[in-house]
Amino acid sequence: MRLDSHVVVRRAAFTLDLELTVEAGEVVALVGENGVGKTTYLHAVAGLVELDDGYVRLGDRVLDDATGRKHMSVEERRCGLVFQQHLLFSHLSAAENVAFGLRARGVGRRDARAWAREWLERLGVAQHADTPATRLSGGQSQRVALARALATEPDVLLLDEPFAALDVTARPAVHALLREHVFDDVRPVVLVTHDPADASALADRVVPLALGRPAA
């Protein structure tokens, strides 16, 4: 499953104009200062932002084609997006948060709960399955957000500053967790970060951005 994209989104301060291809199993890091278009790119691939020009293709599916006026809905894209703020549902437990996406896709309640708990086990937070989201630590909520994204078996994984809520001492453990349980040979991964150390530890390829374009 290959991600092939040319994303053009016009903003007041700059225009994001990025051609990017990510192969199945490849991890590509977008790095740069805040406000250069990294998150905008992820949101465009996920369908949260419409293109002003360009295209997004995932395998043999066309998710966006500005010329042909095609814009596939967020629900149809099969993109796993982990937001910087995690955006867990505060009134739900960890397991219920993970099961939510599965239930939205028509999975029965019992199967969704079982699959959710399996992913929480893989990511080392099964003991917090019944904990309300508001009582999770930053690291725990990050793992729950990852489990929620992965439980739906997305075709591409989009990670927006996944280490922002972690202190420096916790990051090596999460790096190891991602390499062992999240990154695989099946799906392309785009990792957004402003920290070159995170990018060098995890990415196969690093793409620096400056004001919406690849930096020289």
C-alpha positions in Angstrom: 0.0 0.0 0.0 1.8 3.1 -1.2 0.9 6.7 -0.4 1.4 9.0 -3.4 0.6 12.7 -2.9 1.0 16.2 -4.2 -0.7 18.4 -1.6 -1.3 22.1 -2.3 -3.2 24.0 0.3 -3.2 27.9 0.3 -3.0 29.7 3.6 -2.7 33.4 4.4 0.9 33.1 5.6 2.2 30.6 3.0 1.2 27.9 0.5 1.8 24.3 1.4 3.1 22.6 -1.8 4.5 19.2 -1.1 5.0 16.2 -3.3 5.5 13.1 -1.2 5.5 9.4 -1.8 5.8 6.9 1.1 6.1 3.2 0.4 4.5 0.4 2.4 6.5 -0.2 5.5 8.4 3.1 5.2 8.4 5.8 7.9 8.9 9.3 6.6 9.3 12.2 9.1 8.3 15.7 8.3 10.3 18.1 10.4 10.4 21.8 10.8 9.4 24.7 13.0 5.8 25.2 14.0 3.5 26.7 11.3 5.4 25.4 8.3 2.6 23.1 7.1 3.4 19.7 8.7 0.1 19.2 10.3 -1.8 20.7 7.4 -0.3 17.9 5.2 -1.5 15.2 7.6 -5.0 16.7 7.7 -5.1 16.9 3.9 -4.2 13.2 3.6 -6.8 12.3 6.2 -9.5 14.4 4.4 -9.9 17.1 7.1 -8.6 19.7 4.8 -9.6 20.0 1.1 -6.9 20.5 -1.5 -6.6 23.7 -3.6 -4.6 21.7 -6.1 -2.9 18.3 -6.4 -3.9 14.8 -5.5 -3.7 12.1 -2.8 -3.6 8.4 -3.8 -3.4 5.4 -1.5 -2.7 2.2 -3.3 -5.1 2.0 -6.2 -7.6 4.4 -4.6 -7.8 8.1 -5.3 -8.6 10.0 -2.1 -8.3 13.4 -3.6 -8.0 14.9 -7.1 -8.4 18.6 -7.2 -8.5 18.7 -11.0 -11.2 16.1 -11.1 -13.0 17.6 -8.1 -12.9 14.3 -6.2 -12.8 14.4 -2.4 -13.3 11.1 -0.6 -14.9 11.4 2.9 -12.9 11.0 6.0 -14.8 7.8 6.9 -14.0 6.1 3.6 -10.2 6.9 3.5 -9.0 4.3 6.0 -6.4 6.7 7.4 -5.3 6.3 11.0 -4.6 9.8 12.4 -3.2 10.3 15.9 -3.6 14.0 16.9 -1.0 15.9 18.9 -3.6 16.4 21.7 -4.8 12.7 21.4 -8.4 13.9 21.5 -9.8 11.0 23.5 -13.5 11.2 24.5 -13.4 12.4 28.1 -16.6 10.6 29.1 -15.4 7.2 27.9 -12.9 4.7 29.3 -9.7 3.8 27.6 -11.3 0.6 26.1 -14.4 2.4 25.1 -12.3 5.0 23.3 -10.5 2.3 21.3 -13.7 0.5 20.5 -15.4 3.6 19.3 -13.9 3.6 15.8 -14.7 -0.1 15.4 -18.3 0.4 16.5 -18.6 3.2 13.9 -17.5 0.8 11.2 -20.3 -1.7 12.2 -18.3 -4.1 14.5 -20.5 -5.6 17.2 -20.2 -4.4 20.7 -18.7 -7.6 22.1 -16.1 -8.0 19.3 -15.2 -4.3 19.4 -14.5 -4.5 23.1 -12.4 -7.7 22.8 -10.4 -6.2 19.9 -9.9 -2.9 21.9 -8.6 -4.8 24.9 -6.2 -6.8 22.7 -4.7 -3.6 21.3 -4.4 -2.0 24.8 -2.5 -5.2 25.8 -0.1 -4.9 22.8 0.6 -1.3 23.7 1.1 -2.0 27.4 -1.9 -0.2 28.9 -4.4 -3.1 29.3 -4.5 -2.4 33.1 -6.0 1.0 32.3 -8.8 -0.4 30.1 -11.5 0.7 32.4 -9.9 4.0 33.4 -11.7 7.2 32.3 -9.8 9.1 29.7 -9.6 12.1 32.1 -7.5 10.1 34.6 -4.9 8.8 32.1 -1.4 10.3 32.1 0.0 11.9 29.0 1.9 8.7 28.1 -1.1 6.5 28.8 -3.4 8.6 26.7 -0.9 8.6 23.8 -0.9 4.8 23.8 -4.7 4.7 23.9 -4.8 7.1 21.0 -2.4 4.8 19.1 -4.5 1.8 19.9 -7.6 3.6 18.7 -6.0 4.4 15.4 -4.5 1.0 14.8 -7.6 -1.1 15.9 -9.4 -0.1 12.7 -6.5 -1.5 10.6 -5.8 1.7 8.6 -4.1 1.7 5.3 -1.8 4.6 6.3 -0.8 5.9 9.7 -0.4 9.6 10.3 1.3 10.7 13.6 1.2 14.4 14.6 3.8 15.2 17.2 3.3 11.9 19.1 5.9 12.7 21.7 4.7 16.2 22.6 3.1 15.1 25.9 6.1 13.0 27.0 9.2 14.1 28.9 12.6 13.3 27.5 13.2 10.3 29.8 9.9 8.5 28.6 10.7 8.9 24.9 13.1 5.9 24.3 10.5 3.5 25.6 7.8 4.9 23.3 10.3 4.8 20.4 10.8 1.1 21.1 7.1 0.5 21.4 6.4 2.1 18.0 9.2 0.0 16.3 7.9 -3.2 17.9 4.1 -2.9 17.7 3.2 -0.1 15.3 5.6 0.2 12.4 5.4 -2.8 10.1 5.8 -3.8 6.4 2.1 -3.3 5.6 1.4 0.5 5.7 3.2 3.7 5.1 3.7 6.0 8.1 4.1 9.8 8.1 5.5 11.2 11.3 5.3 14.9 12.1 7.8 16.3 14.6 9.9 19.4 15.2 12.5 17.3 17.1 15.3 16.0 14.8 16.2 13.4 17.5 12.8 11.7 17.3 13.0 11.8 13.5 16.5 10.2 13.3 15.5 7.5 15.9 12.4 6.4 14.0 12.3 7.5 10.3 13.7 5.8 7.2 13.7 9.2 5.5 13.5 12.8 6.8 11.8 15.6 4.8 12.5 19.1 6.2 9.8 21.8 5.6 10.1 25.5 5.5 7.1 27.7 4.8 5.2 24.9 3.1 7.9 23.6 0.8 10.8 21.1 1.2 13.8 23.0 2.6 16.9 23.1 0.6 
